[in-house]
């Protein structure tokens, strides 16, 4: 099975990658298109030089690997994708041959978390619009949508529901992982993954809504309609 998990940054995406990465049957791939995205856009992200040196910048070659042979001994390849990395010129035909999941999170939480790591994000940095567009392009597949808040409220029921939805047996190993990251972390982990590297499982519970600056509130208003497009499709958890 090839799983493509689509989210924006600061969206519980790394914790969920670690969750799947702790399954004995699963290999994980951290943000396959990041280097290609930076090379194509010229954007100055933290650790840009290291990312370009370590990653593949050929989008067509990456796309081919996304539904290519599984790693030795594994039956699942879990790919953590950032929706804003998928530039219009990058190939998307491979999505028809993988299991697509959309991980969503309230814009106010995303913006507050992102701002702590990189100031003055734009709507395109956060991936909300791109996530909605990719979701709409796959509407015939009825792709799975899961909300990060639902995972944090009840990790095991949420993960069980997610696995059931994609016809993958649940593994209790998904509830925990070792500290200090995963061998498949991208080089950007040093900048972005500090908190999750200290964790050994999901930080159960949802915090109060964050306080945003006026600029943050304006950005949230731009992102909210795209988040709202996906929320009706999210997995409904019992209780």
C-alpha angles and dihedrals in degrees: 000000000000114000122194110194111196121201144129125250123288090025105123085267097131094048090051090049089053089048092056092038090061091061110102092224097050137085119192132212118201115219099325096193100045097103092044090050093052092045092051097044102035089221118164105233126167109281092009095155093050092048093051092047095049100039139067113252096192105099094191092054091048091050090053091054092049091074097022130109118324119246114268113284095005129109096191132052111194114198120195105208129186109216094215090059090068102089118193092255094053116100117255102174091101090069088077089067101048137065106258122206127179119213111199134188135183110270095231091058092046093049094048092049095044094049090058089062104032124014129230102016119190128217090260090055091059099052099222096126093042090049092054092047094050090046092052091049088057098042092119088063093055090223121207119258123196128180119225091221089059090053092050093047093054114000100183098046090045094050092045090052091047093050091047091051093055094038095245119135112248116246121202086217087077091073095068142025137181121275123253100046138277130295088241095057114130119240089258089070090092090065104034109027104057096118098043090048087064093051132088097189144355114312094238115221135047121257126226117276110281125244112247132198118242088262090050091051091052091050090048090054089054093049099042098078091056092049089048091055091064102037095081088061098050120121112272111224122207115251 
